[in-house]
Amino acid sequence: MPYRTHVGLSRRAIFARDGWRCAYCRGPAQTIDHVFPRSRGGMHAWENVVAACAKCNHTKGDKTPAELGWRLHGGVPAAPKGQAWRVLGHRLPDPRWADWLDIPMPEAEAAA
């Protein structure tokens, strides 16, 4: 069966990779943030983009987390890996599949 070798970068896929949580404060994420700001030469790539809440994104502005003394709770961002990502991409799986898939499930849907 053919499958994708990489997952395309999209807003929804970033939220899914980061578990719909802010990479800085772990609150609910509403925006995406470039860890190393694009205004300073940062790339729009999996390794430089994280989910963020509006407050953290606004506070961070065009600074790096290190300049603010912040850390990324999920570690260094990376492209998603695993069979589920190749098959499903950013689509939400049925919550009943949670025990067999290696991707985070949003709390609201996992409880359904």
Rosetta blueprint (number, residue, H / E / L):
1 M L
2 P L
3 Y L
4 R L
5 T L
6 H L
7 V L
8 G L
9 L L
10 S L
11 R H
12 R H
13 A H
14 I H
15 F H
16 A H
17 R H
18 D L
19 G L
20 W L
21 R E
22 C L
23 A L
24 Y L
25 C L
26 R L
27 G L
28 P E
29 A L
30 Q L
31 T E
32 I E
33 D E
34 H E
35 V L
36 F L
37 P L
38 R H
39 S H
40 R H
41 G L
42 G L
43 M L
44 H L
45 A L
46 W H
47 E H
48 N H
49 V E
50 V E
51 A E
52 A E
53 C L
54 A H
55 K H
56 C H
57 N H
58 H H
59 T H
60 K H
61 G L
62 D L
63 K L
64 T L
65 P H
66 A H
67 E H
68 L H
69 G L
70 W L
71 R L
72 L L
73 H L
74 G L
75 G L
76 V L
77 P L
78 A L
79 A L
80 P L
81 K L
82 G L
83 Q H
84 A H
85 W H
86 R H
87 V H
88 L H
89 G L
90 H L
91 R L
92 L L
93 P L
94 D L
95 P H
96 R H
97 W H
98 A L
99 D L
100 W L
101 L L
102 D L
103 I L
104 P L
105 M L
106 P L
107 E H
108 A H
109 E H
110 A H
111 A L
112 A L
